[in-house]
Amino acid sequence: MILIAVLASCSKPPVPKEYGYFRIDLPKHTYTPYNGNQNDVPTLPYSFLLSDYAEVQSHEGGKYWIDILYPQWNAKVHCSYRAIQGNLKELSDDAMEFVYKHTIKASAIPERAYSNPDEQVYGLTFDFAGNTATTMQFVLTDSVRHFFRGAVYFSNVPNEDSIAPVAAFVREDMLTLIESFRWRK
């Protein structure tokens, strides 16, 4: 009887189970206008809609530089601002260099143009496929006075599958930031 049970149980070949990830329940997107003047951040020369699940800190890299933090998901968006002083090409080349440093790990980096002529906001977004240190980057400018760059990073080992839901959530927040972005006069 035991011999029959053992032989019957071994009739099917073993199938490896897929690796699983923890389920992440994400909240509904909600936003508040943001222009600095809070938490040691000076009043900024730009404004945008900020996710209610994010916090903003000053960044030591330069004047009007900020980090948008998502502490519950170990995500950070490094944002830098530069005044254009006849150096738009240099600023654009520098931003492209940061983007394309990730070609070693990225399986694709599709880019999309963004244009809001009414607010004089023009830019590019870059989405990174593969196990890269960044999931999205973007640049915004008015081509005359302002240049803004953002890069989304996660403080985890890059694993595209495990951070996919949170990366999509933060990406939607960044698209809202871009669409609501305004230069302050």
Protein Blocks (a to p, Z undefined) as FASTA:
>chain_A
ZZmmmmmmmmpccddddddddddddddddddddeejiehiacdfbdcdddfkbccdddfk
bghiacdddfknopacdddddddehilmmmmmmmmmmmmmmmmmpgbdcddddddfknop
acdddddedjdfbfbdcdddehlmgccdddddddbdddfklmmmmmmmmmmmmmmmmmmp
ccdZZ
